[in-house]
Amino acid sequence: MKIASIINRKGRHFETVRESVPLIEAVAIMHREAIGSIGVTANRTPEIIGIVSQAELMEGIALRGIHGLTLPVIIFVRRHVLNCSCKDDASHVMQAMTRMRSRHAIVRTGAGTVAGLVSMGDLVAALLEEAQLEAGVLRDMARSHILAASA
C-alpha cells in the first residue's frame, strides 16, 4: 500500500505553529484537533523545522515543570523527523519509523511540498485493512476452487 492512499483517505491537513509560539498554544491546538503532533515552522518562512508530539510535551514538562508550557515551542521541537513520499510503500515507512523511534512522518509530494502527516497508527490500520482484504480474496478464491472441484 502506498502512502498516497493513506493520505487521500485520512486527509492532507497538517497543523503547524510558528517556532516562537508558547508550548501551551501548540498543546491547545493538538487537544482541539485531537491530533498527536503538530508541525513547527520557522518564524519567517513556512519551512517545517520539526514537530512537537506528545512525547516532546511530556519530556518538556518532566524537565522544565509547568513553567515549560510558557516557553517557545522551538525549545521542545523534534528536529530529526522522518520525511516520506506519497509514492513510498507504507510498510517501508513503518520500518523506518520503528528504527527512528518516531510515531509520525511528514509526507511530501514529488515537488517537496507537504502533503500531510502519517502516524504509526495510520500505517498499522491501513496495513491491517489491506491484509484483511487480501485474506478475504484468498478465502473466496479457495471457496470457488473447492466448489468447482466438487461439482
Rosetta blueprint (number, residue, H / E / L):
1 M L
2 K E
3 I H
4 A H
5 S H
6 I H
7 I H
8 N H
9 R H
10 K H
11 G L
12 R L
13 H L
14 F L
15 E L
16 T E
17 V E
18 R E
19 E L
20 S L
21 V L
22 P E
23 L H
24 I H
25 E H
26 A H
27 V H
28 A H
29 I H
30 M H
31 H H
32 R H
33 E H
34 A L
35 I L
36 G L
37 S E
38 I E
39 G E
40 V E
41 T E
42 A L
43 N L
44 R L
45 T L
46 P L
47 E L
48 I E
49 I E
50 G E
51 I E
52 V E
53 S E
54 Q H
55 A H
56 E H
57 L H
58 M H
59 E H
60 G H
61 I H
62 A H
63 L H
64 R H
65 G L
66 I H
67 H H
68 G H
69 L H
70 T H
71 L L
72 P E
73 V H
74 I H
75 I H
76 F H
77 V L
78 R E
79 R L
80 H L
81 V L
82 L E
83 N E
84 C E
85 S E
86 C L
87 K L
88 D L
89 D E
90 A H
91 S H
92 H H
93 V H
94 M H
95 Q H
96 A H
97 M H
98 T H
99 R H
100 M H
101 R L
102 S L
103 R L
104 H E
105 A E
106 I E
107 V E
108 R E
109 T L
110 G L
111 A L
112 G L
113 T L
114 V E
115 A E
116 G E
117 L E
118 V E
119 S E
120 M H
121 G H
122 D H
123 L H
124 V H
125 A H
126 A H
127 L H
128 L H
129 E H
130 E H
131 A H
132 Q H
133 L H
134 E H
135 A H
136 G H
137 V H
138 L H
139 R H
140 D H
141 M H
142 A H
143 R H
144 S H
145 H H
146 I H
147 L H
148 A H
149 A H
150 S H
151 A L
